[in-house]
Amino acid sequence: HTMPSQDKIVEFCQLLMDYLSAGHFEVYEQIVTQCAINGTDSRKLADSLYPKIALSTDLALEFNDKYAEHLSTRNSGAFDIEL
């Protein structure tokens, strides 16, 4: 298979970071705001969602840190798997 160019990887990583920002900060904050209106059960749901959001955020940040700057030969073999 052919590896994407570094420019394409950088572009993807920038979009990924934008997506994370929206999900982690904007969407989750809206959920918390609505939970304040809707009561305790809604807050429990939001609290149960946060670890899942945090885990996916951490994985995406690790991917960005590893590939956005430079796709080395050393880590290019894992690119598809980690993506």
C-alpha positions as CSV (number, residue, x, y, z in Angstrom):
1,H,0.0,0.0,0.0
2,T,1.0,3.6,-0.5
3,M,1.6,5.9,2.5
4,P,-0.1,9.3,2.4
5,S,2.2,12.3,1.9
6,Q,3.3,14.2,5.0
7,D,1.3,17.1,3.8
8,K,-1.9,15.0,3.8
9,I,-1.1,13.6,7.2
10,V,-0.5,17.1,8.6
11,E,-3.9,18.2,7.1
12,F,-5.6,15.2,8.6
13,C,-4.1,15.9,12.0
14,Q,-5.1,19.5,11.9
15,L,-8.7,18.4,11.2
16,L,-8.5,15.8,13.9
17,M,-7.4,18.5,16.4
18,D,-10.3,20.7,15.4
19,Y,-12.7,17.8,15.8
20,L,-11.3,17.1,19.3
21,S,-11.6,20.7,20.3
22,A,-15.3,20.8,19.2
23,G,-16.1,17.5,20.9
24,H,-14.1,17.9,24.0
25,F,-14.9,21.5,24.8
26,E,-18.0,22.6,22.9
27,V,-20.2,19.5,22.8
28,Y,-19.3,18.3,26.3
29,E,-19.9,21.7,27.8
30,Q,-23.3,21.8,26.1
31,I,-24.1,18.4,27.6
32,V,-23.1,19.6,31.1
33,T,-25.2,22.8,30.7
34,Q,-28.2,20.7,29.7
35,C,-27.6,18.4,32.6
36,A,-27.8,21.3,35.0
37,I,-31.3,22.0,33.6
38,N,-32.4,18.4,33.4
39,G,-31.3,17.1,36.8
40,T,-29.2,14.5,38.6
41,D,-29.8,11.5,36.2
42,S,-28.7,13.6,33.3
43,R,-25.5,14.6,35.2
44,K,-24.8,11.0,35.9
45,L,-25.0,10.3,32.2
46,A,-22.6,13.2,31.4
47,D,-20.2,11.9,34.1
48,S,-20.2,8.5,32.5
49,L,-19.5,9.9,29.1
50,Y,-16.5,12.0,30.1
51,P,-14.0,9.1,30.6
52,K,-14.9,7.9,27.1
53,I,-14.4,11.3,25.6
54,A,-11.1,11.7,27.5
55,L,-9.8,8.3,26.3
56,S,-10.5,9.0,22.6
57,T,-9.0,12.5,23.1
58,D,-5.8,11.0,24.5
59,L,-5.5,8.5,21.7
60,A,-6.0,11.1,19.1
61,L,-3.5,13.4,20.7
62,E,-0.9,10.6,20.8
63,F,-1.5,9.9,17.1
64,N,-1.1,13.6,16.3
65,D,2.1,13.9,18.4
66,K,3.6,10.8,16.6
67,Y,2.7,11.6,13.0
68,A,1.8,15.3,12.5
69,E,5.4,16.5,12.4
70,H,7.3,13.8,10.7
71,L,6.4,10.3,9.5
72,S,9.6,8.4,10.0
73,T,10.4,5.0,8.5
74,R,10.6,3.7,12.0
75,N,6.9,4.4,12.7
76,S,5.4,4.3,9.2
77,G,4.6,0.5,9.6
78,A,2.3,1.2,12.5
79,F,0.5,4.1,10.8
80,D,-2.5,2.1,9.4
81,I,-3.0,0.2,12.6
82,E,-2.8,3.3,14.8
83,L,-5.1,5.2,12.5
